[in-house]
Amino acid sequence: MLSDAFYDVDESPFYASEVASFARRIDSPPNCLTIHEFGSGSAQAVCDVFGLLPERAQIIGYEIDPTSCQIARAMVSAAGLSDRYLIREEDFFAARDAIKCRSALVANPPYLPISGSTSAFPDLSGGPSGNEVSKQILRSGFGRVLLIMSSFADPLSLFDEAIRLGYRLVYWNSISVPFGQHCNRPNVAAGIHRLAASGRAYVQENRYLVMATEWSLSRDTPDTLGIDGDGDVRATLVSTLRELLRPATA
């Protein structure tokens, strides 16, 4: 059943739309257009927008959960995309060393600020700060990365880690979404509250920002931000978070 694999009615379509836009931005024949995906979940959202990707694009998705993998493969097969959207039942971090072409990666990683797991989806933990998995993804060394970030998962320290690794932020988009069933679980809410108390979470009442960010290791990649210097980009990010969402208070 689809309910046994991750799919969020707000976040998943946003992610998929950003994947399609990312694929069009990086399409540069005759270079390969193989995009690796961290955590395919149900694969429903990306299947829904696959017609918007360049015709030569191929996605290789890594899904660690066997049930989600089975659902994703069935979804891809039903959409007639089995030759272009490959779902592998593997731990991305275990498989990455064998990936030869590390040109492009897309990821909507777990970002719940907890050390344990939720009962419904045991792989949604992003660690105590919510961004530990995201940092591991950036350390994988892909040339261009589309990364979904959360405004309550210590986004500024994730930005700083990306800059330390040599990345530039070249694209940004966001939507405001309500806290869902997982955010409202007591252990998750406590994690958000803990980050809020130290000024590392940005929320507004029961809403937060889901942010699509594109990072590039190349200084030649065009950016859509129009801001010079990493320090100025960070300052703009801080200003945007504060303008759209007040810092949560204890």
Summary of the structure (lengths in Angstrom):
residues: 250
radius of gyration: 17.3
end to end distance: 39.1
largest distance: 52.9
contacts: 803
relative contact order: 0.14
helix: 37%
strand: 21%
